[in-house]
Amino acid sequence: MSNPFSTNLDKVAANHMPLTPVGFLPHTAAIFPDRDAVIHGALRYSYQALLDRCEALARALIARGIGAGNTVSIIAPNVPAHLEAHFGVPMTGAVLNSINIRLDAATVGYILDHGECDVLLVDAQFADVASEALGKSERQPLVIDLDDSLGPQGVAIGSMNYEALLAEADPATEIPALTDEWQPMALNYTSGTTGNPKGVVYHHRGAYLNAIGNSFAWGMTPGPTYLWTLPMFHCNGWCFPWTITLQGGTHVCLREVAAEPIIESLAAHQVTHMCGAPIVLSMLASAPDELKAKIPPGLKIMTAGAAPPAAVIAGVESLGAEITHTYGLTEVYGPCVYCAWHEEWNGRPLADRAALKARQGVPYPVLAGLDVIDPETMQPVPTDGETIGEVMFRGNVVMKGYLKNPDATRESLEGGWFHSGDLAVKHPDNYIEIKDRSKDIIISGGENISSIEVEGALYKHESVMAAAVVAKPDDKWGETPCAFIELKQGAEAPSDEDLTSFCREHLAGFKLPKTFVYGELPKTSTGKIQKFLLRERAKAL
Amino acid sequence: MSNPFSTNLDKVAANHMPLTPVGFLPHTAAIFPDRDAVIHGALRYSYQALLDRCEALARALIARGIGAGNTVSIIAPNVPAHLEAHFGVPMTGAVLNSINIRLDAATVGYILDHGECDVLLVDAQFADVASEALGKSERQPLVIDLDDSLGPQGVAIGSMNYEALLAEADPATEIPALTDEWQPMALNYTSGTTGNPKGVVYHHRGAYLNAIGNSFAWGMTPGPTYLWTLPMFHCNGWCFPWTITLQGGTHVCLREVAAEPIIESLAAHQVTHMCGAPIVLSMLASAPDELKAKIPPGLKIMTAGAAPPAAVIAGVESLGAEITHTYGLTEVYGPCVYCAWHEEWNGRPLADRAALKARQGVPYPVLAGLDVIDPETMQPVPTDGETIGEVMFRGNVVMKGYLKNPDATRESLEGGWFHSGDLAVKHPDNYIEIKDRSKDIIISGGENISSIEVEGALYKHESVMAAAVVAKPDDKWGETPCAFIELKQGAEAPSDEDLTSFCREHLAGFKLPKTFVYGELPKTSTGKIQKFLLRERAKAL
């Protein structure tokens, strides 16, 4: 049915343009050309210089035949070239593949093959692993050495270095305009504790929107100074290369994530914002007092990856910092759920505030849908804070899919929702709270037991430093909870009876661990406890 | 050419969703259901209530057959129903047509016909003009009376009142999901000083993006309290119904824009943000001291429509308020250009700061392109602060086009840019500064003379209250500048010789007015000087 609104009101060049976060850079460079864009040790350069360098990267790559359909991979810590790749690579139309620097050579080699790497940028610190990975790979990418003045010197595995590549750029080389916001722009591999990692594909529209979403969730105002504690290989630094550039902020780079370099950088540049997993918060909270005294007042910290424990929240907030808890996965461009804070919660006691803040919360405004759903019936669970379902996402900040994996793509996006594999409840105020990963849930006598809930009870014991609870196969119950406990320094292990009765104060009987094991817990290099190893140990007990 | 990134990574329900600002309401209502959404005199209701009421409006309209392809018009001041229409109407798929309350009945009748009005919501204050307009119109819309408790009572021209319409809503009526972000959602008529007004059509994508753009340009943080001084009929209140809802803010409604009710509302609700033309700023600056003392500290004011004069900026900032100067037109969703402020400008003397702030500035991040272009060659002017060109816009916050006016649409969007008709220069720092409307420029002996520049010189004279300069036809020069001047109370008119030599200190010789006329200047009800009337007078001199 034709009506006057559906005729002669078409999309034309003047009124329709693909959304892309790459455009934030020329936008900010035009307004604040002289403002510091990047600080890295003694190096400091402006937004005009950053734009010039990113365009040089794009032009040099284009001249070497890189464009739509190509993949440019990078293995590097949070150095300026890594930030530049977030603009220069998608400017060409190619896909940026930022590789986890903690992976072994075999996995990196797999990623180079699977992602069809055409160009590989390598920081000298990772020259060895990259060399070995290239040896195992069938790809023969152009390898470029990133000569970071603050990194190891005199290591070169590539055919040229990064500055030489940039110097090749001919200003006459045209940078193509993006024609489709659905075009892929990034490829990020999930960590995949078992099996090969999956390649998550992002598009320009989603990255544009989640960069904006970060800004809203954090209540960010123009001109932040942002410290790069969060790895850029992690969901493209949770989209912050684009968010900070959108806000005309200063990117403070950092090679090493440890208390002293973090705090010295915070102080030297009067940093206003930083991100990190709870382990990074713990680093700050447990730093020596004379270091902690240097933390600039009003520092805003976004955390995700796990709910921050109450003691950590208290510790960090006592430093005058403010924590925003967010939640997401690689498949949803990093965080796109946040624990939106209510003013009236400020008056509550710390334990209450910590419990409220530990909840994952509500969707970013750019996320169309977030719900906790029974994956069998696809019906939302009641908002009772008790019924467990699977966290599901829908909207423009959900990935295109998994590269060369149509089955996994279809399964994960089935029924109009992205199935996260995380198990949660929905509270009466619509805030979601993660209870477990699907694979971490313990099913004992037909009852679901949240390993996180049992761990929470154990963490309350004064001797417990860290706790991880996994399923132990059991002939009678199917599974029972098995607790692995790392004690505080100097603390003695309580007896099983004592610890059981301690837990009984906090847990229903069927949730009580049947087995306690003491010792250091196996952790990934990001500080995540490796539950799959503990499950194997529990099985062998 | 097929590659792995272009296969099996398709748009599906989980990962692709039309952008619409209507979604900000359920989003905020889910997070802050109990927060005050609307304050209107003694009336106050929450986000949950606002959502319920907007959905009721949508359902009642849908049940009456309203949906995509229909038009719902409204003539009302800034009352709660006007805000609700900004969500409830587009929820149905229909277009919201908010009509300027200052128009005469003939023009309103024209708009009802041209916009193909199906439903008309009328505030009692405008019952007479609406009645008369309906009499002149060929449309027979469903007419709904808005019974505002703070408006005139006992006037009814419709078939039912608004609350009765809402009461009709059946919760079972399904509100359709938007399937296309390019779908029209609003129809706003330009003021058109001559001839019939043109109907500018907005789509959901553009309104979503400009609502976000407002937030960035203003550095807005969550939870503002916003006073509705800016008419909602003006470019949908510059998209602020959606911006404030996105930010979970409180909408403080206001029927009358005058110093006392504004300041009393600011004080009563500790308002944080308001918008208005410079005339509204002048109202505040020239209010009695005891009233001014009530203005809450840190009030943020966005102004557009004309560059705020230095004295007004000084007056308002001395009240502790902060002014953000923006610029736009109906065709670009209201403001989408802003004078982004540089910290280092704060140290400059007031005159410098006022001159910097009077510039229109730089694009919102959601506007893809803004430039000053020679309309003949379509080449950008140099950034010399001197060469005049036409301001042009491109991107997603440019209108779909003019309704039922393909010629005007094509002309205005020709060459990949929206041609604004405003003439400006581009400064070396990329900030644009409007010099005139195309039709206001004076061409004398082949030289362009900016009427704004000549007016600026006249405004510096101590006796001048207001000045408007237009072209007077001249046999020798083609045109010469003719100055119409309104004197300050009690001031005497200077001699033409004295005023000419005063102007010579500020203007090049060829720009000097050749004619001076004293008397009150004709103004629109929004305070804009009606230059077309002055041009007629100048011609008749």
Interface residues (C-beta under 8 A of the other chain):
Chain A: M1 N3 P4 F5 S6 N8 L9 D10 K11 V12 A13 A14 N15 H16 M17 L19 G23 F24 H27 A30 I31 F32 P33 G69 V95 E116 W182 P184 V201 G206 I212 S215 F216 G219 T221 P222 G223 L246 Q247 A340 H342 E343 V362 P363 P365 A368 G369 F393 R394 G395 N396 V398 M399 K400 G401 L403 K404 N405 P406 T409 L413 E414 G415 G416 W417 F418 D429 N430
Chain B: M1 N3 P4 F5 S6 N8 L9 D10 K11 V12 A13 A14 N15 H16 M17 L19 G23 F24 H27 A30 I31 F32 P33 G69 V95 E116 W182 P184 V201 G206 I212 S215 F216 G219 T221 P222 G223 L246 Q247 A340 H342 E343 V362 P363 P365 A368 G369 F393 R394 G395 N396 V398 M399 K400 G401 L403 K404 N405 P406 T409 L413 E414 G415 G416 W417 F418 D429 N430
